[in-house]
Amino acid sequence: MSKAEILSRILTAEADAENSLKKANEKAQNIISKARSEAVEIISEARSSGQENALSIVDAAKTKAAKEADAVSADGDEQIAAIKNNSDSRRQDAVDVVLASFMAE
């Protein structure tokens, strides 16, 4: 093998290596680009899912609070009715006490 053939093979090997390196860099850039795109999509889906979960939690809390408010309101209405019923039966006694105090003076 002559020096020219050896040099030619070295140059060919260097060109092949350079082409392989160029292809590897392009492939790496494509992989990175695809990974970034997928990461953006995953983040977007996670945000959307998180917002949906938060809305669900808020809605459940609103429903629970409304039920509790209704129960408290109903209890208050019962207490008001009891006070009114109690006052109706004692009204005459109160009138008698007031009249007695005016007559005593």
Protein Blocks (a to p, Z undefined) as FASTA:
>chain_A
ZZklmmmmmmmmmmmmmmmmmmmmmmmmmmmmmmmmmmmmmmmmmmmmmmmmmmmmmmmm
mmmmmmmmmmmmmmmmmmmmmmmmmmmmmmmmmmmmmmmmmmmZZ
